[in-house]
Amino acid sequence: MSGIKEVELNLTEEQKAALAQLKSKLPEEAKGTRDYILYRFLNQHYFDVDKALAAYVKYLAWRKENKVDSFTERKVKNLEKMRKLIPYGYIGFDVQGRPVYFERTGKMHPHALLKHVAWEDMLESHIWGFEYLTKQMEEESKRRGQRIETVTCVVDLEGLSLAHRVAIPWLHKAASFDQEYYPGIVGKVVIINSPWVWPVFYNLVKGFFPVDIQNRIEVV
């Protein structure tokens, strides 16, 4: 968008060539896609142009088929129930302008969540959240005149116990979905109030996330 300074990618010559090749292969409706968005899919697939192109075309088809552009205008089913079972919110921006998602994961009620909320409803809420954060990034980019491309997640683990492990399969599905449709959108993860059981949980779930996400986790 005019007037907004884009993020500098600092690519190697080989990576620049891959980006240029990907741009040349884009379908007509995707021409003009920002370099950073294409970079996210390239990085997700280790700069394999054909795999990145296939993933991005699939992503565009998914957005069109599910009318994702207007997702935040929808009413999410069981939203209030989910917010009681997983306390979370959107709490402004960090110092770099990234929207901040805050979740009190340790206060989650995992057994009740699995019993009373369908995975499809949880996924719908998940998509709604990403689209809301994307709109926040766009608005903040306009205010700052600097492109904001990632979000910050703050995860409060106070109260986390072994009982929460029943929700790990859902976390796995959510992580897989994010890597397919929202790769590279998380810029930083801040863990607060981590209890003794946190290292145990992290060893169980870290394999769900790519290495670049693991490297962005900061335990306070």
C-alpha positions as a Markdown table, in Angstrom:
| # | Residue | x | y | z |
|---|---|---|---|---|
| 1 | Met | 0.0 | 0.0 | 0.0 |
| 2 | Ser | 1.3 | 3.4 | -0.9 |
| 3 | Gly | 2.8 | 5.3 | 2.0 |
| 4 | Ile | 3.7 | 2.2 | 4.0 |
| 5 | Lys | 7.4 | 1.2 | 4.2 |
| 6 | Glu | 7.7 | -2.5 | 3.6 |
| 7 | Val | 9.7 | -4.9 | 5.7 |
| 8 | Glu | 13.3 | -5.5 | 4.5 |
| 9 | Leu | 13.7 | -9.2 | 4.0 |
| 10 | Asn | 17.5 | -9.4 | 3.9 |
| 11 | Leu | 17.5 | -12.4 | 1.6 |
| 12 | Thr | 20.5 | -14.1 | 0.2 |
| 13 | Glu | 21.0 | -14.0 | -3.6 |
| 14 | Glu | 19.7 | -17.5 | -3.9 |
| 15 | Gln | 16.6 | -16.6 | -1.8 |
| 16 | Lys | 16.0 | -13.5 | -3.9 |
| 17 | Ala | 16.1 | -15.7 | -7.0 |
| 18 | Ala | 13.5 | -18.0 | -5.5 |
| 19 | Leu | 11.3 | -15.1 | -4.6 |
| 20 | Ala | 11.5 | -13.7 | -8.1 |
| 21 | Gln | 10.7 | -17.2 | -9.6 |
| 22 | Leu | 7.7 | -17.6 | -7.3 |
| 23 | Lys | 6.4 | -14.2 | -8.3 |
| 24 | Ser | 6.7 | -15.1 | -12.0 |
| 25 | Lys | 4.7 | -18.3 | -11.5 |
| 26 | Leu | 1.8 | -16.7 | -9.5 |
| 27 | Pro | -1.7 | -17.0 | -11.1 |
| 28 | Glu | -3.1 | -13.7 | -12.4 |
| 29 | Glu | -5.4 | -13.1 | -9.4 |
| 30 | Ala | -2.3 | -13.3 | -7.1 |
| 31 | Lys | -0.1 | -10.8 | -9.0 |
| 32 | Gly | 0.9 | -7.9 | -6.7 |
| 33 | Thr | 1.0 | -10.1 | -3.6 |
| 34 | Arg | 3.4 | -8.5 | -1.1 |
| 35 | Asp | 6.9 | -10.0 | -1.0 |
| 36 | Tyr | 6.7 | -10.7 | 2.7 |
| 37 | Ile | 3.6 | -12.8 | 2.3 |
| 38 | Leu | 5.3 | -14.9 | -0.4 |
| 39 | Tyr | 8.4 | -15.1 | 1.8 |
| 40 | Arg | 6.4 | -16.7 | 4.5 |
| 41 | Phe | 5.3 | -19.5 | 2.3 |
| 42 | Leu | 8.8 | -19.9 | 0.8 |
| 43 | Asn | 10.4 | -20.0 | 4.2 |
| 44 | Gln | 7.8 | -22.5 | 5.4 |
| 45 | His | 8.9 | -24.8 | 2.5 |
| 46 | Tyr | 12.7 | -24.1 | 2.7 |
| 47 | Phe | 12.6 | -22.0 | -0.4 |
| 48 | Asp | 11.4 | -24.8 | -2.6 |
| 49 | Val | 9.5 | -22.7 | -5.2 |
| 50 | Asp | 7.2 | -25.4 | -6.5 |
| 51 | Lys | 6.1 | -26.4 | -3.0 |
| 52 | Ala | 5.6 | -22.8 | -1.9 |
| 53 | Leu | 3.6 | -22.0 | -5.0 |
| 54 | Ala | 1.3 | -25.1 | -4.5 |
| 55 | Ala | 0.9 | -24.1 | -0.8 |
| 56 | Tyr | 0.0 | -20.5 | -1.7 |
| 57 | Val | -2.4 | -21.4 | -4.4 |
| 58 | Lys | -4.1 | -23.8 | -2.0 |
| 59 | Tyr | -4.2 | -21.0 | 0.6 |
| 60 | Leu | -5.9 | -18.6 | -1.9 |
| 61 | Ala | -8.5 | -21.3 | -2.9 |
| 62 | Trp | -9.2 | -22.0 | 0.8 |
| 63 | Arg | -9.8 | -18.3 | 1.5 |
| 64 | Lys | -12.1 | -18.0 | -1.5 |
| 65 | Glu | -14.1 | -21.2 | -0.8 |
| 66 | Asn | -14.6 | -20.3 | 2.9 |
| 67 | Lys | -15.1 | -16.5 | 2.4 |
| 68 | Val | -12.3 | -15.8 | 4.8 |
| 69 | Asp | -12.0 | -12.2 | 3.8 |
| 70 | Ser | -15.3 | -11.5 | 5.5 |
| 71 | Phe | -14.7 | -13.9 | 8.4 |
| 72 | Thr | -14.6 | -11.2 | 11.1 |
| 73 | Glu | -18.1 | -10.2 | 10.2 |
| 74 | Arg | -19.5 | -13.5 | 11.2 |
| 75 | Lys | -20.8 | -14.6 | 14.6 |
| 76 | Val | -18.7 | -17.4 | 16.0 |
| 77 | Lys | -20.6 | -20.3 | 17.4 |
| 78 | Asn | -20.2 | -21.0 | 21.2 |
| 79 | Leu | -17.8 | -18.0 | 21.4 |
| 80 | Glu | -18.8 | -17.0 | 25.0 |
| 81 | Lys | -18.6 | -20.6 | 26.1 |
| 82 | Met | -15.1 | -20.9 | 24.7 |
| 83 | Arg | -14.0 | -17.7 | 26.3 |
| 84 | Lys | -15.0 | -19.0 | 29.7 |
| 85 | Leu | -13.2 | -22.3 | 29.1 |
| 86 | Ile | -10.1 | -20.6 | 27.6 |
| 87 | Pro | -9.7 | -17.1 | 28.9 |
| 88 | Tyr | -8.1 | -14.9 | 26.2 |
| 89 | Gly | -8.2 | -11.5 | 24.6 |
| 90 | Tyr | -6.6 | -9.0 | 22.2 |
| 91 | Ile | -4.8 | -6.4 | 24.3 |
| 92 | Gly | -3.3 | -3.8 | 22.0 |
| 93 | Phe | 0.2 | -3.6 | 20.5 |
| 94 | Asp | 3.7 | -4.2 | 21.6 |
| 95 | Val | 6.5 | -1.6 | 21.3 |
| 96 | Gln | 7.2 | -2.8 | 17.7 |
| 97 | Gly | 3.6 | -2.3 | 16.7 |
| 98 | Arg | 2.7 | -6.0 | 16.6 |
| 99 | Pro | -0.9 | -6.8 | 17.8 |
| 100 | Val | -0.8 | -8.8 | 21.1 |
| 101 | Tyr | -2.9 | -11.9 | 21.7 |
| 102 | Phe | -3.1 | -12.8 | 25.4 |
| 103 | Glu | -4.2 | -16.3 | 26.6 |
| 104 | Arg | -4.5 | -17.6 | 30.2 |
| 105 | Thr | -3.7 | -21.2 | 29.1 |
| 106 | Gly | -3.2 | -22.3 | 32.7 |
| 107 | Lys | -6.8 | -21.4 | 33.5 |
| 108 | Met | -8.2 | -23.4 | 30.6 |
| 109 | His | -10.7 | -26.1 | 31.5 |
| 110 | Pro | -9.6 | -28.8 | 29.2 |
| 111 | His | -12.0 | -31.6 | 30.0 |
| 112 | Ala | -15.0 | -29.3 | 29.8 |
| 113 | Leu | -13.7 | -27.8 | 26.6 |
| 114 | Leu | -13.4 | -31.2 | 24.9 |
| 115 | Lys | -16.8 | -32.2 | 26.2 |
| 116 | His | -18.8 | -29.1 | 25.3 |
| 117 | Val | -17.1 | -27.5 | 22.3 |
| 118 | Ala | -16.7 | -29.1 | 18.9 |
| 119 | Trp | -13.4 | -28.9 | 17.1 |
| 120 | Glu | -15.1 | -27.2 | 14.2 |
| 121 | Asp | -16.3 | -24.3 | 16.4 |
| 122 | Met | -12.8 | -24.0 | 18.0 |
| 123 | Leu | -11.3 | -23.8 | 14.5 |
| 124 | Glu | -13.8 | -21.2 | 13.4 |
| 125 | Ser | -12.8 | -19.1 | 16.5 |
| 126 | His | -9.1 | -19.7 | 15.7 |
| 127 | Ile | -9.6 | -18.4 | 12.1 |
| 128 | Trp | -11.6 | -15.4 | 13.3 |
| 129 | Gly | -8.8 | -14.5 | 15.6 |
| 130 | Phe | -6.1 | -14.6 | 13.0 |
| 131 | Glu | -8.2 | -12.5 | 10.6 |
| 132 | Tyr | -8.9 | -10.0 | 13.4 |
| 133 | Leu | -5.2 | -9.7 | 14.1 |
| 134 | Thr | -4.5 | -9.3 | 10.4 |
| 135 | Lys | -6.8 | -6.4 | 10.3 |
| 136 | Gln | -5.1 | -4.9 | 13.3 |
| 137 | Met | -1.7 | -5.3 | 11.6 |
| 138 | Glu | -3.1 | -3.4 | 8.6 |
| 139 | Glu | -4.5 | -0.6 | 10.7 |
| 140 | Glu | -1.3 | -0.2 | 12.7 |
| 141 | Ser | 0.7 | -0.3 | 9.5 |
| 142 | Lys | -1.3 | 2.7 | 8.2 |
| 143 | Arg | -0.8 | 4.6 | 11.5 |
| 144 | Arg | 2.9 | 4.0 | 11.7 |
| 145 | Gly | 3.7 | 4.2 | 8.0 |
| 146 | Gln | 5.7 | 0.9 | 8.5 |
| 147 | Arg | 4.4 | -2.5 | 7.5 |
| 148 | Ile | 3.6 | -4.8 | 10.5 |
| 149 | Glu | 3.6 | -8.4 | 9.4 |
| 150 | Thr | 3.6 | -10.5 | 12.6 |
| 151 | Val | 1.9 | -10.7 | 16.0 |
| 152 | Thr | 3.0 | -11.3 | 19.6 |
| 153 | Cys | 1.4 | -14.0 | 21.7 |
| 154 | Val | 1.6 | -13.8 | 25.5 |
| 155 | Val | 0.8 | -17.1 | 27.2 |
| 156 | Asp | 0.1 | -17.2 | 30.9 |
| 157 | Leu | 0.7 | -20.7 | 32.3 |
| 158 | Glu | -0.3 | -20.0 | 35.9 |
| 159 | Gly | -2.4 | -23.0 | 37.0 |
| 160 | Leu | -1.0 | -25.4 | 34.3 |
| 161 | Ser | -1.1 | -29.0 | 35.5 |
| 162 | Leu | -0.9 | -32.5 | 34.1 |
| 163 | Ala | -4.7 | -32.4 | 33.6 |
| 164 | His | -4.2 | -30.1 | 30.6 |
| 165 | Arg | -2.4 | -32.8 | 28.6 |
| 166 | Val | -5.8 | -34.1 | 27.3 |
| 167 | Ala | -5.9 | -31.0 | 25.1 |
| 168 | Ile | -2.6 | -31.7 | 23.4 |
| 169 | Pro | -4.2 | -33.4 | 20.3 |
| 170 | Trp | -6.2 | -30.2 | 19.7 |
| 171 | Leu | -3.0 | -28.1 | 20.0 |
| 172 | His | -1.4 | -30.4 | 17.5 |
| 173 | Lys | -4.2 | -29.9 | 15.0 |
| 174 | Ala | -4.2 | -26.1 | 15.5 |
| 175 | Ala | -0.4 | -25.9 | 15.0 |
| 176 | Ser | -0.7 | -28.0 | 11.8 |
| 177 | Phe | -3.5 | -25.7 | 10.5 |
| 178 | Asp | -1.4 | -22.6 | 11.3 |
| 179 | Gln | 1.6 | -23.9 | 9.4 |
| 180 | Glu | -0.6 | -24.6 | 6.4 |
| 181 | Tyr | -2.6 | -21.4 | 6.2 |
| 182 | Tyr | -0.9 | -18.8 | 8.5 |
| 183 | Pro | 2.8 | -19.6 | 8.3 |
| 184 | Gly | 5.2 | -17.1 | 9.8 |
| 185 | Ile | 2.6 | -14.8 | 11.2 |
| 186 | Val | 3.7 | -15.3 | 14.8 |
| 187 | Gly | 6.7 | -13.0 | 15.5 |
| 188 | Lys | 7.2 | -13.7 | 19.2 |
| 189 | Val | 5.8 | -15.9 | 21.9 |
| 190 | Val | 6.2 | -14.8 | 25.6 |
| 191 | Ile | 5.6 | -17.4 | 28.3 |
| 192 | Ile | 4.8 | -16.0 | 31.7 |
| 193 | Asn | 4.2 | -17.7 | 35.1 |
| 194 | Ser | 5.6 | -21.0 | 33.9 |
| 195 | Pro | 5.1 | -23.7 | 36.6 |
| 196 | Trp | 7.4 | -26.7 | 37.2 |
| 197 | Val | 5.4 | -28.8 | 34.7 |
| 198 | Trp | 6.1 | -26.4 | 31.8 |
| 199 | Pro | 9.3 | -28.2 | 30.6 |
| 200 | Val | 7.4 | -31.5 | 30.6 |
| 201 | Phe | 4.7 | -30.0 | 28.4 |
| 202 | Tyr | 7.1 | -28.2 | 26.1 |
| 203 | Asn | 9.0 | -31.5 | 25.4 |
| 204 | Leu | 5.6 | -33.0 | 24.5 |
| 205 | Val | 4.5 | -30.3 | 22.1 |
| 206 | Lys | 7.6 | -28.6 | 20.7 |
| 207 | Gly | 7.7 | -30.9 | 17.8 |
| 208 | Phe | 4.4 | -29.5 | 16.6 |
| 209 | Phe | 6.1 | -26.2 | 15.8 |
| 210 | Pro | 8.8 | -25.3 | 13.2 |
| 211 | Val | 12.2 | -24.4 | 14.5 |
| 212 | Asp | 11.8 | -20.7 | 13.7 |
| 213 | Ile | 8.8 | -20.6 | 16.0 |
| 214 | Gln | 10.7 | -22.5 | 18.8 |
| 215 | Asn | 13.4 | -19.9 | 18.5 |
| 216 | Arg | 10.9 | -17.1 | 19.1 |
| 217 | Ile | 9.7 | -18.4 | 22.4 |
| 218 | Glu | 10.8 | -16.3 | 25.4 |
| 219 | Val | 10.1 | -17.6 | 28.9 |
| 220 | Val | 9.9 | -14.7 | 31.4 |
